[in-house]
């Protein structure tokens, strides 16, 4: 690799009359020609020195990405103990004899699920009847289209209500647009029809009709991820079993309903909640918390004309799709005068959103996260600051808090359907894996009901969790979670790793990660700052890191880092910050605003050049509604402020940087990180490494199987290397 140069500078250092030798590396990454383009935004001229990297079809650019990846691997793969880090985390996380996900429990107590055994890197589809001791393999994705080289995986399943069919969604190489196939559960045979251009794992999935004759799903009319109209003008369609999949039956969208003024970047989603539903709900979805929504009678679907009626507008402040029609009542999460939300109900005949019946009042420090309705009660979950979860039961007009079998960081609840009394509660925490219980509302007791083996992790028994709030730059109290081994000393010498996000109202709730915990076991301090832009403290918290207020997101991260430094958990040269996707804004701007504060910065598939959102596939899609519109003078200035690429300056010693991209990413274009890497690598004061890793076989969500452990191993051992952990330095040879 002619572009890779290892140079050793031998420098004699004199200290206390003793001589030592300091071995430094000169970093010389692959070069690409700079082609400067200047743009004027409302009177402000902005220079873009690497606009040419946006052309990912150019052979020179592609060659540069491949050379960057080789250059990156030549260092990362030579970090001491990297392989053992990967192997150990893989072993810890694979102690169960098998793993299950996408579990569907039917009203007959039969089960559909995806399962992989230890040693397998992919999931297969299984069915298990309630009284059968054995399971039935319904579909193996490795047997799908074997005449191609595509490595298909299952990303979504949905069985019909009568259990006679199951829709399977398949994709490959990180391309999230999927092919839908239909499996006959009795014969295990695949229908001949294949439906394309679907994305069910992100857009409310598949919705079977109550009579099981077909289903609805979102169809992307512009599936080319390189097109300026990618994801625009999508439509909900009805597919009837056996029909020609090329003859699309549009039922909701701007094609069939121009009078609804559906903008091209909104997703016209449909939802049917159960086999007894009389209504289908249509959402105009985006990244906002509040959508415009319609409803229609399901019986009209077969008549060829749905009479869609307005259910609520954005101004009614109903939380996204968090509502369900029960008989003549619509029960929903309301954000009207309630940043933490409240549970409310209205009659379908009046739709009086201004004066609904309040079922559960807003709580001061708890944000409503979900609710389920079964045959005898409403169950509702809340989260306090994103770090502690609670469960409530609402029955006969009375509300009570249910005492959980253990303290919960995160709760998810599920049931068979509204017709039964069943409730399952899954509890997770920073140091406890997903623990599943069945709740008996009569005895008020929980019984363990695991889908897989119950596994102990004795190596994590000495881990300490601190949940505190610290003041940010403007005095706002930011919750932070600090995780470390009880044996560490507060002597400022501990490596630290900060993982935040802060966008779309999505919080980082407690989750169990053997990879992160192994980092802690190796002596690292893990910190999760619950920064503004997330939803940990409700809608107000989300809007506190949104468009014009976006600087609060990275300033909250900076405040968290400074707190740990001031309190001697770590120090500047021991600190690594990490995020992905929209979190790239947070770490990128923290780095460019305070380059002195961090030893390492890691951004995976990161949003690092948001001013160019307008030219991205789909013209930025709904991201414009999250970050801002370049055509609006105020929002354009906000975009310029949050653009990390444009804030890189010469004569600045930036932290070590590790960037990753998936070249098939349909959400964040890889050239955002590519431009950032090129600009950073060509500053005139480069003393730290800047690495760019491009995976040509993955997309936005990274890889699966053993490869995903390798990717996390790369991230965390890079962080340990750059924060001075003696065990994870470069091999001497």
C-alpha positions in Angstrom: 0.0 0.0 0.0 2.0 2.9 -1.4 -0.2 5.5 0.3 0.6 4.1 3.8 3.7 5.4 5.4 4.9 4.5 8.9 7.7 6.9 10.0 9.4 6.9 13.3 10.9 10.0 14.7 13.5 9.4 17.4 13.5 12.4 19.7 15.9 12.7 22.6 14.2 14.0 25.7 16.2 15.1 28.6 14.5 15.0 32.0 16.2 14.8 35.4 19.5 14.1 33.6 18.0 10.8 32.2 17.5 10.1 28.5 14.4 8.5 27.1 13.2 7.7 23.6 9.8 8.9 22.4 8.5 7.1 19.3 6.0 9.2 17.3 4.0 8.2 14.2 3.7 10.6 11.3 0.2 10.1 9.8 0.1 10.3 6.1 -3.4 9.3 4.9 -4.4 8.9 1.2 -4.9 12.2 -0.6 -7.6 13.4 -2.8 -7.6 16.6 -4.9 -9.5 19.5 -3.4 -12.0 21.2 -5.7 -13.3 24.4 -4.1 -16.9 25.5 -4.5 -18.2 28.6 -2.9 -21.9 29.2 -2.1 -23.7 32.2 -0.8 -26.4 31.8 1.8 -28.3 34.9 2.5 -25.3 37.1 2.0 -22.8 34.8 3.7 -20.2 33.2 1.5 -19.3 29.6 2.4 -16.3 27.8 1.0 -16.7 24.0 0.4 -13.2 22.7 -0.5 -14.2 19.1 -1.1 -17.5 19.3 -3.0 -16.1 16.7 -5.5 -16.3 14.0 -2.9 -20.1 14.2 -3.1 -19.8 12.4 -6.4 -19.6 8.8 -5.1 -20.0 7.4 -8.6 -16.7 8.9 -9.6 -14.0 6.2 -9.8 -11.4 8.5 -8.3 -13.6 9.1 -5.3 -14.4 5.4 -4.9 -10.7 4.5 -5.1 -10.0 7.1 -2.4 -12.6 5.6 -0.1 -11.1 2.1 -0.6 -7.6 3.5 0.1 -8.8 5.2 3.2 -10.3 1.9 4.4 -7.0 0.1 3.8 -5.1 2.9 5.6 -7.5 2.8 8.5 -7.3 -1.0 8.8 -3.5 -1.0 8.8 -3.6 0.8 12.1 -6.8 -0.5 13.7 -5.9 -4.1 13.1 -2.6 -3.6 14.8 -3.9 -2.4 18.1 -2.7 -4.7 20.8 -5.4 -7.0 22.3 -8.0 -5.8 19.8 -8.7 -9.4 18.8 -9.1 -10.5 22.4 -11.5 -7.6 23.1 -13.7 -8.7 20.2 -13.5 -12.4 21.2 -14.3 -11.7 24.8 -17.3 -9.5 24.1 -18.6 -12.0 21.6 -18.3 -14.8 24.1 -20.0 -12.8 26.9 -22.9 -11.8 24.6 -23.4 -15.3 23.2 -23.7 -17.4 26.3 -27.3 -18.3 25.6 -27.9 -21.4 23.5 -30.1 -19.4 21.1 -31.5 -15.9 20.6 -35.0 -14.8 19.6 -36.3 -11.6 18.2 -39.4 -10.3 16.4 -41.6 -12.5 18.6 -45.3 -12.6 17.8 -47.7 -14.3 20.2 -51.1 -15.0 18.6 -54.5 -15.1 20.2 -54.3 -18.9 20.1 -51.0 -18.8 22.1 -49.0 -19.9 19.1 -45.7 -18.2 18.3 -43.9 -16.8 15.2 -40.4 -15.6 15.8 -36.9 -15.2 14.4 -34.2 -17.4 16.0 -30.5 -18.0 15.6 -28.5 -20.6 17.5 -25.0 -20.0 18.9 -22.5 -20.1 16.1 -25.0 -18.7 13.6 -24.7 -15.2 12.3 -28.3 -14.9 10.9 -31.9 -15.4 12.0 -34.4 -17.9 10.5 -38.2 -17.9 10.8 -39.8 -20.4 13.1 -43.4 -21.3 14.2 -44.3 -23.1 17.4 -47.8 -24.2 18.3 -48.8 -23.9 21.9 -49.0 -27.6 22.6 -46.1 -28.7 20.4 -42.8 -29.6 22.0 -40.9 -28.9 18.8 -40.7 -25.9 16.5 -41.1 -25.7 12.7 -38.7 -24.0 10.5 -40.7 -21.9 8.1 -38.0 -20.0 6.2 -34.2 -19.8 5.9 -33.0 -16.6 4.2 -29.9 -18.4 3.0 -32.1 -20.4 0.7 -33.6 -17.3 -0.9 -32.4 -16.4 -4.4 -29.4 -18.6 -4.2 -28.6 -17.8 -7.9 -27.5 -14.3 -6.7 -24.5 -13.3 -4.5 -26.8 -11.3 -2.3 -26.6 -12.2 1.4 -30.2 -11.8 2.4 -31.4 -11.3 6.0 -34.8 -11.1 7.5 -35.6 -7.7 8.9 -39.3 -8.0 9.7 -42.1 -10.5 9.9 -45.9 -10.2 10.3 -48.2 -13.3 10.5 -51.9 -13.0 9.5 -54.5 -13.0 12.2 -55.6 -16.5 11.2 -52.0 -17.7 11.2 -52.2 -19.2 7.7 -49.7 -16.8 6.2 -46.7 -14.7 7.3 -45.1 -11.9 5.4 -41.3 -11.9 5.5 -39.3 -8.8 4.6 -35.8 -9.4 3.2 -32.9 -7.1 2.4 -29.1 -7.3 1.9 -25.9 -5.3 2.1 -27.5 -2.7 4.4 -30.0 -1.7 1.7 -33.1 -1.2 3.9 -35.5 -1.2 1.0 -36.9 -4.7 1.2 -38.5 -7.5 -0.8 -41.7 -8.9 0.7 -42.5 -12.6 0.3 -45.5 -14.6 1.7 -45.0 -17.9 3.3 -47.9 -20.5 3.6 -47.5 -21.7 7.2 -49.1 -25.1 6.6 -47.0 -26.1 3.6 -43.9 -23.9 4.4 -44.0 -22.9 0.7 -43.3 -19.4 -0.6 -45.9 -17.7 -2.8 -44.7 -16.9 -6.2 -45.3 -13.2 -5.9 -42.6 -10.9 -4.6 -43.3 -7.4 -3.6 -40.5 -4.8 -3.9 -39.7 -1.3 -2.8 -41.0 -1.8 0.8 -39.5 -0.7 4.1 -41.7 -2.2 6.8 -39.2 -2.3 9.6 -39.2 1.5 9.7 -42.7 2.6 8.6 -45.3 0.9 10.8 -44.9 -2.4 9.1 -47.4 -4.7 7.5 -51.1 -4.4 8.4 -53.2 -7.5 7.7 -56.9 -7.0 6.9 -59.3 -8.5 9.5 -60.5 -11.1 7.0 -56.8 -12.0 6.2 -57.4 -11.5 2.4 -54.5 -9.1 2.1 -52.5 -6.4 3.8 -51.4 -2.8 3.5 -47.8 -1.4 3.5 -45.8 1.6 2.4 -44.5 1.5 -1.1 -41.6 3.7 -2.1 -42.3 5.0 -5.6 -38.7 6.4 -5.9 -36.4 3.6 -4.6 -33.1 4.8 -6.1 -31.0 6.0 -3.1 -29.0 8.2 -5.5 -32.1 10.0 -6.8 -33.1 13.5 -5.7 -36.6 12.2 -5.1 -35.6 9.1 -3.1 -38.3 8.3 -0.5 -40.4 11.2 -1.8 -44.1 10.8 -2.9 -44.4 7.3 -1.2 -47.8 5.7 -1.1 -49.7 3.2 1.0 -51.0 0.3 -1.0 -53.3 -2.6 -0.5 -52.1 -6.0 -1.7 -54.6 -8.8 -2.0 -53.2 -12.4 -1.8 -52.5 -13.8 -5.3 -52.7 -10.5 -7.2 -50.0 -9.3 -9.6 -47.6 -7.3 -7.4 -46.9 -4.9 -10.3 -50.5 -3.8 -10.3 -50.4 -1.4 -7.3 -53.6 -0.5 -5.5 -52.8 2.9 -3.9 -55.1 3.7 -1.0 -53.5 6.6 0.8 -51.1 9.3 -0.4 -50.8 12.4 -2.6 -51.6 10.3 -5.7 -55.0 9.3 -4.5 -55.8 12.2 -2.2 -54.3 15.5 -3.6 -56.9 17.5 -1.6 -55.0 16.5 1.6 -52.0 18.6 0.5 -49.6 15.8 1.4 -46.1 17.2 1.0 -43.7 15.0 -0.9 -41.4 14.1 2.1 -44.3 13.0 4.3 -44.9 9.2 4.6 -48.6 8.3 4.2 -48.6 5.3 6.6 -51.6 3.1 7.4 -52.3 1.1 10.6 -54.7 -1.7 11.6 -54.2 -2.7 15.2 -56.2 -5.9 15.4 -58.4 -8.5 13.8 -61.5 -6.9 15.3 -60.7 -3.4 14.2 -63.4 -1.6 12.1 -61.2 1.4 11.2 -57.9 1.8 9.3 -55.9 4.8 10.4 -53.8 6.9 7.9 -50.8 8.9 9.2 -48.9 11.7 7.5 -45.7 10.8 9.2 -42.4 12.6 9.5 -39.8 13.2 12.2 -42.1 15.5 14.2 -43.8 14.3 17.3 -47.2 15.4 16.0 -48.7 14.2 12.7 -51.9 14.9 10.7 -54.1 11.8 10.7 -57.2 10.4 9.0 -59.4 7.3 9.4 -61.7 5.2 7.3 -63.9 2.1 7.5 -62.0 -1.0 6.7 -65.1 -2.5 5.0 -64.7 0.2 2.3 -61.3 -1.1 1.2 -63.0 -3.8 -0.9 -65.3 -1.3 -2.4 -62.4 0.4 -4.1 -62.9 3.8 -2.5 -62.0 4.7 1.1 -63.8 7.6 2.5 -61.0 9.1 4.6 -62.0 11.5 7.3 -59.8 13.8 9.3 -59.1 12.4 12.7 -56.7 15.1 14.0 -54.3 17.7 12.8 -50.8 18.5 14.0 -52.2 21.3 16.1 -54.2 18.8 18.1 -50.8 17.5 19.4 -51.5 13.8 19.4 -48.2 12.0 19.8 -47.3 10.4 16.4 -49.1 7.0 16.1 -49.7 6.7 19.9 -53.5 6.3 19.7 -56.0 3.5 19.3 -59.7 3.4 18.4 -61.7 1.3 20.9 -65.4 1.0 19.9 -66.4 4.7 19.5 -63.5 6.1 21.6 -60.1 7.3 20.5 -57.6 6.9 23.3 -54.3 8.7 22.7 -51.2 10.4 24.1 -51.7 14.1 24.2 -49.0 16.8 24.2 -51.5 19.7 24.5 -50.2 21.8 27.4 -48.3 18.7 28.5 -44.7 18.4 27.5 -44.4 15.1 29.3 -47.7 14.0 27.7 -51.0 12.8 29.2 -53.4 10.0 28.3 -56.7 11.2 27.0 -59.9 10.0 25.2 -62.4 11.5 22.9 -65.6 10.3 21.2 -65.3 9.6 17.4 -68.6 11.3 16.9 -67.4 14.7 18.3 -63.6 14.6 18.0 -63.4 17.3 20.6 -59.6 17.5 21.1 -60.0 20.9 22.9 -61.8 19.2 25.8 -60.9 15.5 26.0 -61.5 13.2 28.9 -58.2 12.9 30.8 -57.4 9.3 31.7 -53.9 9.9 33.1 -52.6 13.4 34.0 -49.2 14.7 33.1 -46.5 14.0 35.7 -43.9 16.6 36.5 -40.8 14.5 36.1 -42.1 11.4 34.2 -42.6 11.3 30.5 -45.3 8.9 29.2 -43.5 6.5 26.8 -46.2 3.9 25.9 -49.5 2.4 26.7 -51.4 -0.8 26.0 -55.1 -1.6 26.4 -56.2 -5.2 27.2 -59.6 -6.7 28.1 -59.7 -5.3 31.7 -57.4 -2.3 32.0 -55.1 0.2 30.5 -51.4 -0.2 31.2 -49.0 2.8 30.9 -45.3 3.2 31.1 -43.3 6.4 32.1 -39.7 7.3 32.2 -38.0 9.7 34.7 -35.2 11.6 33.0 -34.7 8.7 30.6 -33.1 6.6 33.3 -35.8 5.0 35.5 -39.1 3.5 34.3 -42.5 3.0 36.0 -45.6 1.0 35.2 -49.2 2.1 36.0 -52.6 0.4 35.7 -55.8 2.3 35.0 -58.9 0.4 35.8 -62.5 1.4 36.6 -61.4 5.1 36.7 -58.7 4.4 39.3 -54.9 4.6 38.7 -52.3 2.7 40.6 -48.6 2.2 40.3 -47.6 -1.4 39.9 -44.6 -2.5 41.9 -42.1 -4.1 39.6 -40.1 -7.2 40.4 -36.9 -5.1 40.2 -35.9 -1.5 39.6 -36.3 -0.8 35.9 -34.2 1.5 33.6 -36.3 0.6 30.6 -39.7 -1.1 30.3 -41.5 -2.5 27.3 -45.0 -4.0 27.5 -46.9 -6.2 25.2 -50.1 -8.3 25.0 -51.9 -10.7 22.7 -54.7 -8.3 21.8 -57.3 -6.1 23.3 -59.6 -9.1 23.8 -57.4 -10.8 26.5 -56.2 -10.0 30.0 -52.5 -10.9 29.3 -49.7 -8.5 29.8 -45.9 -9.1 29.4 -43.4 -6.8 30.9 -39.7 -6.7 29.8 -37.2 -4.9 32.0 -33.7 -3.8 31.1 -31.0 -1.8 32.8 -27.4 -0.8 32.3 -26.2 -4.0 34.0 -29.2 -6.4 33.5 -30.3 -8.0 30.3 -33.8 -8.1 29.0 -35.8 -9.8 31.7 -39.3 -10.9 30.7 -42.2 -11.4 33.1 -45.9 -12.2 32.8 -48.1 -10.1 35.0 -51.2 -11.5 36.7 -53.6 -8.6 37.3 -55.7 -10.6 39.7 -52.9 -11.7 42.1 -50.8 -8.6 41.2 -47.8 -10.9 40.8 -45.1 -11.3 38.2 -43.7 -14.6 37.0 -40.6 -15.1 34.9 -41.4 -15.9 31.3 -38.1 -15.8 29.3 -38.0 -16.4 25.6 -34.4 -17.7 25.9 -32.1 -19.0 28.6 -31.6 -16.9 31.7 -27.9 -16.1 31.9 -25.8 -14.6 34.7 -22.9 -12.2 34.1 -20.7 -12.5 37.2 -18.0 -10.4 35.7 -20.2 -7.3 35.9 -21.2 -7.6 39.5 -18.7 -4.9 40.6 -20.1 -2.2 38.4 -21.3 1.1 39.9 -24.1 3.2 38.3 -24.4 6.9 39.2 -27.5 8.8 37.9 -27.1 12.5 38.5 -27.9 15.8 36.9 -25.3 18.5 36.1 -25.7 22.1 35.0 -25.0 22.9 31.4 -23.7 26.2 29.9 -27.0 27.9 30.5 -27.9 26.3 33.9 -30.2 23.7 32.5 -29.8 20.4 34.4 -28.7 17.6 32.2 -29.2 14.0 33.4 -26.0 11.9 33.0 -25.5 8.2 33.6 -21.9 7.3 34.9 -20.9 3.6 34.8 -17.6 2.4 36.2 -16.0 -0.5 38.1 -16.0 0.0 41.8 -12.2 -0.5 42.0 -11.2 2.5 39.9 -9.7 5.5 41.6 -10.7 9.1 41.1 -7.2 10.2 40.1 -8.0 11.6 36.6 -6.2 8.7 35.0 -9.1 6.7 33.8 -10.0 6.4 30.1 -13.6 7.6 29.5 -16.1 7.1 26.7 -19.1 9.4 26.3 -22.0 8.1 24.2 -24.8 10.6 23.4 -27.3 11.3 20.6 -29.8 14.2 21.1 -32.1 14.3 18.0 -35.7 13.5 17.0 -36.8 13.3 20.6 -35.1 9.9 20.8 -33.6 9.3 24.2 -30.9 6.8 25.3 -32.7 4.7 27.9 -30.8 2.1 30.0 -29.8 -0.9 27.9 -27.7 -3.9 28.5 -24.5 -4.1 26.4 -21.8 -6.6 27.2 -19.5 -4.7 24.8 -19.8 -1.4 26.7 -19.6 -3.3 30.1 -16.5 -5.0 29.0 -15.0 -1.6 28.2 -15.9 -0.7 31.8 -14.3 -3.9 33.1 -11.1 -2.9 31.3 -10.9 0.2 33.5 -13.0 2.7 31.4 -15.6 5.1 32.6 -18.7 5.0 30.5 -20.9 8.2 30.5 -24.2 8.6 28.8 -25.2 12.3 28.8 -29.0 12.7 28.1 -28.5 15.8 26.0 -31.2 18.2 24.7 -32.7 17.2 21.4 -33.6 13.8 22.9 -36.9 13.2 24.7 -35.7 12.2 28.2 -37.4 15.2 29.7 -40.3 15.5 27.4 -41.2 17.7 24.4 -39.5 20.8 25.8 -36.2 18.9 26.1 -36.5 17.8 22.5 -37.2 21.4 21.3 -34.2 22.5 23.4 -31.9 20.9 20.9 -33.8 21.6 17.7 -32.9 23.8 14.7 -32.0 27.2 16.3 -31.4 25.7 19.7 -29.3 22.8 18.4 -26.1 24.2 20.0 -27.5 23.1 23.3 -27.0 19.5 22.2 -23.2 19.7 21.9 -22.8 22.1 24.7 -24.6 19.7 27.0 -22.0 17.0 26.0 -19.2 19.5 26.7 -20.7 20.2 30.1 -20.8 16.5 30.9 -17.2 16.0 29.9 -16.1 19.0 31.9 -18.0 17.6 35.0 -16.2 14.3 34.8 -12.8 16.0 34.4 -13.4 18.4 37.3 -14.4 15.5 39.5 -11.4 13.5 38.5 -13.1 10.6 36.9 -11.0 11.3 33.8 -8.9 14.0 32.2 -8.7 15.8 28.8 -6.2 13.4 27.3 -8.3 10.4 28.5 -11.6 11.4 27.0 -13.3 9.9 23.9 -16.7 11.0 22.6 -19.0 8.9 20.3 -22.2 9.0 18.4 -23.8 8.0 15.2 -26.2 9.3 12.5 -27.8 12.6 13.7 -25.5 12.4 16.7 -22.7 13.3 14.3 -23.8 16.9 14.8 -23.3 16.6 18.5 -19.8 15.1 18.4 -18.6 16.9 15.3 -19.5 20.4 16.7 -18.2 19.5 20.2 -14.9 18.6 18.6 -14.7 21.7 16.4 -15.8 24.0 19.3 -13.6 22.5 21.9 -10.8 20.5 20.2 -8.7 20.8 23.4 -11.2 18.9 25.5 -11.0 15.4 23.9 -8.4 12.8 23.0 -10.6 11.0 20.5 -13.8 11.5 18.5 -15.7 8.7 16.9 -18.6 9.3 14.5 -20.4 6.4 12.7 -22.5 7.2 9.7 -22.6 10.7 11.0 -24.5 13.9 10.0 -21.5 16.2 9.6 -22.4 18.5 6.7 -26.1 19.3 7.2 -26.0 22.5 5.2 -26.0 20.2 2.2 -29.1 18.3 3.3 -31.0 20.0 0.4 -29.0 18.1 -2.3 -29.1 14.7 -0.6 -31.2 11.9 -1.9 -34.8 12.8 -1.3 -33.8 16.4 -1.0 -33.1 15.7 2.7 -36.5 14.3 3.2 -38.0 14.8 6.7 -34.5 15.8 8.0 -35.3 19.3 6.9 -38.1 19.3 9.5 -35.6 18.3 12.2 -32.5 20.4 11.4 -33.9 23.3 9.3 -34.5 24.5 5.7 -31.7 26.1 3.8 -34.2 28.3 2.0 -35.3 29.9 5.3 -32.9 32.6 6.4 -33.1 31.8 10.1 -33.0 28.1 9.8 -30.2 28.3 7.2 -28.0 30.1 9.7 -28.9 27.4 12.3 -27.7 24.8 9.7 -24.5 26.6 9.2 -23.9 26.7 12.9 -24.4 23.0 13.4 -22.3 22.0 10.4 -19.1 20.5 11.8 -17.4 20.2 8.4 -17.6 24.0 7.8 -16.2 24.7 11.3 -12.8 22.9 10.7 -10.0 25.4 10.8 -6.4 25.2 9.9 -3.6 25.6 12.5 -5.8 23.6 15.0 -4.7 20.4 16.6 -7.8 18.3 16.5 -8.4 15.1 18.5 -7.8 11.7 17.0 -10.8 10.9 14.8 -12.4 7.7 13.6 -15.2 7.9 11.0 -17.2 5.1 9.5 -19.7 5.0 6.7 -21.9 2.4 5.0 -21.7 2.9 1.3 -25.3 1.6 0.9 -26.6 4.0 3.6 -30.1 5.3 2.6 -30.4 7.7 5.5 -27.1 9.6 5.8 -25.0 9.9 2.6 -21.4 8.6 3.1 -19.9 11.7 1.6 -20.7 13.8 4.7 -18.1 11.8 6.6 -15.9 11.6 3.5 -15.7 15.4 3.2 -15.1 15.8 6.9 -12.2 13.3 6.8 -10.6 14.9 3.8 -10.8 18.4 5.3 -9.5 17.2 8.7 -6.7 15.2 7.2 -5.5 18.2 5.2 -5.3 20.8 8.0 -1.8 22.1 8.4 -1.4 20.9 12.0 -2.2 17.2 11.8 -0.5 15.3 14.7 -3.3 12.9 15.5 -4.7 10.2 13.3 -7.8 10.8 11.2 -9.3 7.5 10.0 -12.1 6.8 7.6 -13.6 3.3 7.2 -16.0 2.7 4.4 -17.9 -0.6 4.3 -19.2 -1.3 0.8 -21.4 -4.1 2.0 -23.4 -2.3 4.7 -25.8 0.6 5.2 -26.9 2.8 8.0 -27.4 0.2 10.7 -24.0 -1.5 10.3 -23.4 -5.2 10.1 -24.8 -8.2 11.9 -23.3 -11.4 13.4 -19.6 -11.6 14.3 -18.8 -8.6 12.1 -20.9 -6.3 14.3 -18.6 -7.3 17.3 -15.6 -6.5 15.2 -17.0 -3.0 14.4 -17.6 -2.2 18.0 -14.2 -3.7 18.9 -12.6 -1.3 16.4 -14.4 1.7 17.9 -13.7 0.9 21.6 -10.1 -0.3 21.1 -9.4 2.8 19.0 -10.8 4.9 22.0 -8.7 2.9 24.5 -5.6 3.4 22.3 -6.0 7.1 22.0 -6.9 7.6 25.7 -3.7 5.9 26.7 -4.7 2.5 28.0 -1.4 0.6 28.2 -3.0 -2.6 27.1 -4.4 -1.2 23.8 -1.4 0.5 22.2 -0.1 -0.2 18.7 2.0 -3.2 18.2 5.7 -2.3 18.3 6.5 -4.0 15.1 
